[in-house]
Amino acid sequence: MGLRTFIYGEEGFTNIVLANSLSMLGLDIIGEIDNEFTAFNQISQHRPEVVVLLIEKGQLKAIELGKSLRKLFPKMGIVIATRSEDLRLLGIEKTDLPKGSIVSKLTSHSDLDTLKKSILKAPECTNSEPEFHTYNLLSDTQVETFRLMADGNSNSEIAKMRFVSEKSVEQMLARIAATLGIPYDRKHNSRIQLLNSYYELVNGHK
């Protein structure tokens, strides 16, 4: 059998489907759970070689769980599975990730082989810098502005949060739209198109 692997994510059905899929690929899935406290206790008891943490928008408890596990179990492999093209869009920076974690894209069934490879590699990477993929067409500042817009903030609210002028926010959104190939006109509701693109990137459909 493959490495003893535990799965944590906040959606129980997704965990079950992933556990079954990875079992069919020869991995030894010893548990899956959707409660972080129970997951921590189960992992502490059973000591898997690798933990897979599923992360989606609004489901970021896995990051703190991963950090706690890294402190207690420095040799345990940690794989972060996400549909997002860029964790920055979820408000996660590279420095937020547990040391030695591997970020693996998981948008379709075809990504399972890549996830399996990440799981098999994870125990060898526990002392490495986290592997972190980004949508490199967007800068950190653009991603932050994009995320704040998607969270429902107006341009004036974003300007206050970022300590810039409202005009600067407008220009930043226009540059993001141009990068994503969206016609931007402040007289029309280009925000809807930007919002659609944001969710495409977050859900790995871009």
N, C-alpha and C positions, 0 to 999 in steps of 0.2 A: 504493500500500500504506500501511498504518498505521505507527505508530511502531515502530522496531526494538526488540523486547522479548525479554528473557531470563527464564526461569523457574527458580527454585531451590526445591526441597522435598526432604525426606528420604525420600519414597516415590516411586520412579521411575515406577511405573505411573500414579499420580495426576498426576505432571508431564506424562506423555505425553498423557493424556486431556485435561488442561487446555490443553496446547499445541495439540492438534488442534481443540478447541472454539474457542479464541481465533483461530486461523488462519481458521476458517470465518466468523468475524465481521469479517475483513478486517485483522487485526493481523499484523504481520511478525514472527513468532516465530523468532528466530535461534538459539535453543538452549534446552535444558532439561537439568538435571543434578541428581543427588541426593547429590553429595559437595561439601562446602563449599569444600575446598581447590581442587578442579578447577574449581568454579564461579567462584571468585575469579580464577583464572588465565584462564579463558575470557572472563569479563566484562572483565578488564583488557585482554585482547587485542582483543576485538571491539567494545568500547565501545558497548553498546546505549544507547538513549535512556531506557529504563525497565527496571527489574528488578522482577519479581514474586516475593515471598518468601512461601512457604506455611508456615503455622505451625499445628501441632496440639499437643495435650498431650504433653509429653515430647519435643517436637521443636523446641527453641528455639535451635538453632545459627544459624538465619536472622537472629536479632536481632544477634548479633555480626558476622555477615557484612554486614548492612546498615550497621552503624556503621563498619566498615572501608571500605566502598564510599563512604559519605558523606564520609569524610576525604579520600579520594583523588580522588573525582569529585563535587565539590560541586554540579554542574548535572545530575547523573543523577537521573531520577525513581525513587522507591522506593514500591512498593505492597505492603502486607502483607495477604495474603488468609487468612482464617481462618473456621472454622465457629463459633467461640466467640461467645457473646453478649457476652462481657466478657473482655478479655485479662487483667484482674486475677485471674480464676479460674485462669489458667495461671501466675500469679506474675509477670506483666509489668505494670509501671506505665508511665504516660505518659512519665516521664523516662527509661525504658529504651529508648525508640524512637529511631531515627535522625531527626535534624532533617528536616522537610519530608516525612516519610513519610505515606502515606494508608492507613488501615485500611479494608479492604473485606470485607463479609460474603460468604461463599461456601458456602452450605449446599445449594443445588440448581441445576439448569440455568437456572432463571429468574433467578438472580443474576449470570449471565454478562454481561448487558447493563450492570449496575451496575459490575461489575469493569472492563469495557471503558471506561466513562466515567471511572473512577478512573485507569486507565492513561493515557488521553488528557489528563487533567488534571494528572498527576503532575509533568511537567517544569516546570510553572508554579508549583509549590508548594515547591520545594527549599529556600527560605529561611523557610518558614512553620513554625509550631508543628505537631507531629504531630497529625493528626486521630485521635481516640481515642474509640470508642463504649463506653459502659458500661451495664450493667444497673442503671439508676438507682434501683431499689427497694432495693438493698443498699448499705450504707456500706462504706468501705474496711476498717473493723474487722470488719464482718460477713463480707466477702469473704475476708479473711485467715483468720478462724476456720473458715469453710466449707471453704476449700481445705485447711487443715491437717487437718480432720476427714476429708476425702476422701482424703488421703494416708495414712490409716490410723492417725493418732494418737489416743490415748485422751484423754478430757477432762483428766486429770491431766497428760498430756504437753503438751497444748495450753496449759494454765494455766502450766506452767513456761516454755514458749517465749515466751508473751505477757506473763509477769510479772504474772499476775492470779490470782484464786482459782479453784478448780475450780467453785465455785458460779456465778461470773461467766460461765464458759464454758458451763455448763448453761443459764443464762438467755439467753445470746447465741444458742445453737443453737435454743432455744425461739422466740426472736423471728424468726430466719431461717425456721423452719418455718411460723410464722404468716404471714409475708410471702409465702411460696410456697404457702400454702393447704394445709399439711400438718398433720394432727392430731398434736400432740406429747405424748407421755407417756413419761417416763423409765423407767417400769416395763416398757414394751414397746420393741421395737427400732425406734424411729422413725429411727434412723440409716440403716437400709436405704432408707427413703423419701427421706431427705435426700440420700443418696448417689445415688439414681436421679435426683433433681432436679438435682444437681450435673452429672451426665454429660449430662442433657438440655440444660442451659445451655451446657456446653462444646462439645457437638456441634450446637448450634443448633436444637434440636428443641422448645424451650419455646414 
